[in-house]
Amino acid sequence: MQKITKEVYLKWYEDMLFWRKFEDKLAAVYIQQKVRGFLHLYNGQEAVLAGALHAMDLTKDKMITAYRNHVQPIGMGVDPKRVMAELFGKATGTSMGLGGSMHIFSKEFRFYGGHGIVGGQIPLGAGIAFGDKYHDKDAVTICCFGDGAARQGSLHETFNLAMLWNLPVVFVCENNGYAMGTSVARTANHTDIWKLGLGYDMPSGPVDGMNPIKVAEAFDEAIQRARKGGGPSFLEVKTYRYRGHSMSDAQHYRTKDEVAEYKKIDPITQVKDIILENEYASEADLKAIDKDVKKRVAECEKFADESPYPEKNVMYDVVYEQEDYPFIDHKIK
């Protein structure tokens, strides 16, 4: 793994702050109805992505995740303006405005989507890894899902085949404590989700998901194992989301005190403290970063606002490959 230097800490701070402010803006424009439908925010979980990206080879490794998927493609290299435009339903979005919040996608940057079906991405992640192994691409797939998705039967089918075929995939359960509003303790008679991998002799373990250093170290070990032909791993990254499951979540299942306790170990604050303690940057330097982040977020909103909506015919053009598909009523207006 690359050494975690001054430059890495400063990049982590800027990236995580941008992701946080980007989604804060999404929450604001959602209330204004610029973003419709569902909206699941990543606030609090940024260290998972920051640490993972540090360990990945972004020239060839791939990522697939669930519907909490706005900042991951940005981290992989996708223009954040296009991500916000997608959420606004605009033609300049990553899926031409037709995917929306839960279906960000970029073949160019090897981000294979958010998926609205709970756990639906788990077998898909293994499938991507199978393709890479079949074509000798020396790439590793990071397959992320939540603690609720860990209870899907497809996880067990996928774990079995991934081990049987020795696939280059890292399965990652981002355990933020609640499947929608249901705590992990209410879904099974055990709370150590990482132990599910042991039944398949898969290297598995828990990770401190609020600390990007711990995340980077765990991901590096798993990725290097997969790249060297050692097969899959399963990481339970224990993290926390500061906002509700979605924008419609009243959060009656947890207390404000609980959220406040987790905010004491905010990954952004942890990194900021390290920067200041080691004099990697001054308070003034960090304020300049904050100002630049806010400016970039505003530019994203402006781009999305000013972009056009897709033409209606695009809905058909991107669904059916066959131009004269016989079951389309072209008279629909």
N, C-alpha and C positions, 0 to 999 in steps of 0.2 A: 504494500500500500504506500502511496505517496505520503511523505512526511506532512504532518499537520503544522504548517508554518504560520507566520504572521499574515501572509497573503491569504491563506485558507480561512483563517478566522475572520478577516475583513470581508472576504467573499461570502462566507456563511452569514455574517451579520446583514450585509446588503441584500442578499438573496432572500433570506427568511423574512426580513422586514418588508421587502417588496411583495412577497407572497401574501403576507398578513394584510398589508394595506390594499393590495389588489382585491382581496376577498372582502375586506371591510367596505370597499367601494361597491362591490357586487351586492352586499347586504343593503346598502343605501339605495341603489337603483332598483333593487327588487321591490322595495316599498313604493317606489315611483312607478312600478309596473313596466319598467324598461326590460326587465328580465321576467319571463313568465314560467309557469310550471314549477318544477321542483328545484331546490337549490340547497346543496349539501356542502358546508364549508369546512375547511381544513385547519382553522385556527387552533393552535396548540400542538399540532402534529408535525410542524415544519422540520423538526430535527430528524425525523425519519427520512424525509426526502433529501435533506442536506447531506446526511451521512451516507445514504445509499449512493448518491451521485458522485461523491468523492471516491468511492470504491469501484464504481463502474467504469468501463471503457466506453465512452459515449460515441466512439466511431463505429461500434458494432453491437454493443449490448442493447437489449430491448426491455421494454417495461409494459405491463398491462395491469389494470387496476379496476376498482369498482366505480361507483358514480360520484365519489368525493374526489374529483379528478381534474380540477382546474389548474392547479399549480404544477403538477407533475410534468405536463407537456412543456410548460415554460422552462422548467429546470432542464429538460431534455434538449431544449434549443428552439422550440416553437416561438414565434413572435407573439408576445402577450397581447398585442393589439388584435390579432386574429382570434385569439382565445376569447377575449371579451366580446368581439363581434359575433362569435358563435353563440355566446350566451344571450346576446341581444337579438338573435335570429336573423342576422344580416348575411348578405351574399358573400361578404369578404371573410366570413368565419372559416374555421378549419374544416367544417363539413358543409360549407355553403349556407349556413344558417338552418340546416335541416336536422342537425343532431341535438343542438341545445346543450343545456347544462350537463347532462349525464353521459353525453357521447362525444367527447372531444377525441380527436384522432389525428395522427400524423404518420403516414408511411415514411416520409422523408427523414424524420427524426426518430423512427423506430418506436413510436409510442402507439400501442395498439388498443387504446381506448379506455374509456370509462364504460361500464356495463350496468344497465339498469336492473338486470336479473340478478338477485342475490346469489353470489357464488358462481355465476355463469362464466366468469373469467378464469376460474381455476383450471378446468380442463383445457380451455383455450391457451392458457399459458404453457401448459405441458405440450400442447400441439405445436406452438411456435418453437419451443425448444427441440421437439422432435424433428421439425423441418431443418433447423440449424445443424443438428447432429447428422441428419441424412445427407446434407449438402456440404458437410465438413467446413462450416463457417466460423468455427472457433468463437462463437458468441454465446453469451449467457442471458437467459431471460429472468427478469425479476417479476414475479407474479404476486401482486398484493391483494388482500381481501380483509374484511373486518371480522370481529369476533363472532358476529351473528352468522356470517357465511361459513365459519368453521364447523357449523352444525349440519351443513348440507351433505347429503350422501355422496354427491359427486366428488367431494374432497377425498373421500376414502378410495373411490375408484381411481382417481387421478394419482394419488400417492402410490397406490399399488403399481400402476403402469409406469410411473416415473422411475420407481426403483427397479422394476423389472427390465426396463429399457435403458436404465442408467442415463437419464436425460440431464442436460446442462441447464437446470432451472433452480432458482431459489424461491421457495414459497415463503411468503411473508404475511403473517397475521398482524395487522395493525390493531391491537387490542386497546381501544379507547374506553373500555369499561362498560359500554352499553350498546346492545343491538337495538337500534331505535331507542326505546325507553326501557329495555329489559336488561338488567345487570347480568354479568357473566355467571354469577353464583346461582341465578334462577334458571339457567339453561342446561345445567349438567351437575353431576355430583362431584365434579372436580373443577378447579379454577385454573389449573396449569395447562393451558391449551397446547403449549409446545410438546407436551407428552403424547399427543395424538400421533406424532411422527414416529415415536419409538416402536409402535406396533408394526412398523414396516422396516425397522432397522435403519431409518433415515436419520442422519445426524441432525439433532434438534436442540433448541435451547432458548431461554428467555433473554431479552435485551432491554436495557434501559432506553426507552424511546424518547425520553425528554433530553437526552444528552447526545449531540451529533457525533462526539468522539467515540462513545461506546457503540453507536450505530455503525459508524464507518468501520470500526475494527471487526465487528461481527459480520458485516456484509462482505468485507474484504476476504475473510477466511472462507466464507461460503462460496463466493464468486470464484476464488482461486481454486477451490476444491472442484467445482464444476468444470472450470476451464481445463483443468489437468486430467479430466476424465473420471473424477471421483463421484460423479452423480449429483443428485439433488440434496438440498438441505431445507430445513423448516425452522424459521425464526419467529418467535412470538415477541413482537416489539411492543412493549407496554408503554402506551402513550395516553394522551387525554385530549379531548376536544373541549374548547372553551364555549363554543356556541352549541345550540341544540342540534339534534340529529339532522333536521332540515329547518327551513325558515318557519314552518308551521308547527314546530315543536314547542310546547309550553314548558317543558322540562320539569314537570311535577315530580319526577322520579328521583331528583337529586336536590340537595340544598345549595344555597348560595355560598355557604361556608365551605362546602366541599370544593366548589369551583375556585374559590379564593385561595384555598390551600394549594391547589395545583398551579395557580398563577404565581406562587412563590418560587416555582421551579420552571418558569417559562423558559423555553430553549433560547429565545432571543435575548432575554435578560442574562442567562448564563454565559452566552458567548460575549455579550457586551461587557460583562464583568471581567472576563479573562482578558479582553482587549485593553481595558483600562488598567487592570492590575499589572500587566506586562508592558504597559506604555507602547502598545502597538499603534495607538491613535489617541488623540485627545478628545475631550468632550466636544470641542469645536469641530473637529474632523467628523465625528459621528453625527453632529447636527447637520453638517453639510451633506452627508449621505442621506439623512432623513429628508432633507429638502429636495434632493434629487429624486428620491423614491416617490415622493408625493407628486412631483412634476411628471414623472413617467406614467404614474397611474392616471393622472388627469389626461395625458395624451392618449392613453388607451380608451378612456371614456369618450373623448372627442372623436376619435377614429370610428368607434362603434356607432356613436350617435349619427355621424355624417355618412355612414355607409348605407347603401340601398338595400332594401329587402329583396330576396330572390324572386325571380319570375315564377309564376305558378307552374309553367311547363317543366321547370327544373325538377319538381317533385317526381315527375314520371321519368325524365331523362336519366336520373341517377339511380333509379330502382330497376328498370328493365333494360338489359343489354340489347335485346332484339327490338329494333325500331318499329317494326310492324306487329308488335305483340298483339294478338287478336282479342284480348279481353279488356282492353282499355277503351273507355268511352271518351273520345277526344272532344265531345261536345260539352263536357263538364267545364263550367266557368268558375 
